[in-house]
Amino acid sequence: MSPSPAGAGIIAAMKTIHLYGIPNCDTVKKARTWLTEQGVDAVFHDFKKEGVPLALLPGWLNAVGRDKLINRAGPTWRKLEEATKASVVDDASAMAVMAAHSSTIKRPVVVWADGTVTVGFKPELFAERLL
């Protein structure tokens, strides 16, 4: 029995790579360019235009951890009030800060076709994911 058209759409969506970030971020630009050069189409989600996908944050935190997902080296984090920074003590408080300040999320967040989540861009690691 072949999948119904709706089922085929679900299967196709599962094979799609989703890249989340900000278009003017240098690392996001490098990742998008690299994927394009490899002939890989990826769906891009712009945090600035589309917002942070709140429903996905728990899965990202579970997959990569709070310390990897929050960009504590970036200017947005450094500009936060000390009380806000100190409030990030668990996943719930981290999600609240990331939802309010999308640039505190390390970029890009990539959800690969198999559901694996990675953060950041390294060509060799991206190449491994595409094998």
WOHUUR-V303609 format. One record per pair of residues at least 4 apart in sequence whose ideal C-beta (glycine too) atoms are under 7 Angstrom apart, sorted by the first residue. I is the first residue (numbers start at 0). J is the second residue. D is the distance in Angstrom with one decimal. If there is no record, write none. Layout:
I;J;D
I;J;D
This chain:
2;6;3.4
2;7;4.9
2;10;6.3
3;7;7.0
4;8;6.7
5;9;6.8
6;10;6.5
7;11;6.2
8;12;6.2
9;13;6.6
10;14;6.9
11;15;6.9
13;112;6.7
14;112;4.6
15;42;5.7
15;112;6.4
16;39;6.5
16;41;4.2
16;109;6.6
16;111;5.7
16;112;5.7
17;41;6.8
17;42;4.9
17;44;6.4
17;110;4.4
18;30;6.4
18;31;6.6
18;41;4.7
18;43;5.2
18;107;5.0
18;109;5.3
19;44;4.5
19;46;6.7
19;107;6.1
19;108;4.2
20;24;5.5
20;27;3.8
20;46;6.4
20;106;3.7
20;107;4.0
20;108;6.8
21;27;6.1
21;45;6.7
21;46;5.4
21;47;5.7
21;102;6.7
21;106;6.2
22;27;6.5
22;45;5.8
24;28;6.7
24;106;5.0
25;29;6.4
26;30;6.4
26;106;5.7
26;107;6.5
26;119;6.7
26;120;5.1
27;31;6.2
27;106;5.1
27;107;4.8
28;32;6.1
29;33;6.1
29;120;5.5
30;34;6.4
30;107;4.9
30;120;4.0
31;35;6.3
31;43;6.7
32;36;6.2
33;37;6.5
33;122;5.7
33;125;6.1
34;39;4.4
34;41;5.1
37;129;6.6
39;129;6.6
44;49;5.5
44;52;6.6
45;49;5.3
46;50;6.7
46;51;5.7
46;101;3.9
46;104;7.0
47;101;6.9
51;56;6.9
51;97;6.1
51;98;5.3
51;101;4.9
51;104;6.9
53;98;5.8
55;59;5.9
56;60;6.2
56;94;4.8
56;97;6.3
57;61;6.2
58;62;6.1
58;116;6.9
59;63;6.2
59;68;5.8
59;108;6.0
59;116;5.5
60;64;6.8
60;65;5.8
60;68;6.0
60;90;4.9
60;93;6.7
62;116;3.8
63;67;4.5
63;68;5.4
63;116;5.8
63;118;5.2
64;68;6.7
65;69;6.1
65;90;6.0
65;93;4.8
67;105;6.8
67;118;5.5
68;104;6.3
68;105;6.0
68;118;6.1
69;87;6.8
69;93;6.0
69;97;6.9
69;103;5.7
69;105;6.8
70;76;6.0
70;103;5.8
70;104;6.4
70;105;4.1
71;76;5.0
73;102;6.4
73;103;7.0
74;78;6.1
75;100;5.6
75;102;3.8
75;103;5.3
76;103;5.3
79;83;4.5
79;84;5.3
79;100;6.9
81;85;6.0
82;86;6.3
83;96;6.4
86;92;5.2
87;92;5.1
87;93;5.0
87;96;5.6
88;92;5.5
89;93;7.0
90;94;6.2
91;95;6.7
92;96;6.7
93;97;6.2
94;98;5.9
95;99;6.4
96;100;5.9
96;103;5.8
97;101;6.9
97;103;5.5
97;104;5.2
104;108;6.6
105;118;5.0
105;119;6.2
107;120;6.3
108;116;6.7
108;118;5.5
109;117;4.9
110;114;6.8
110;116;5.5
111;115;4.5
111;128;5.3
117;124;6.9
120;125;6.7
121;125;6.8
122;126;6.2
123;127;6.7
124;128;6.7
125;129;6.6
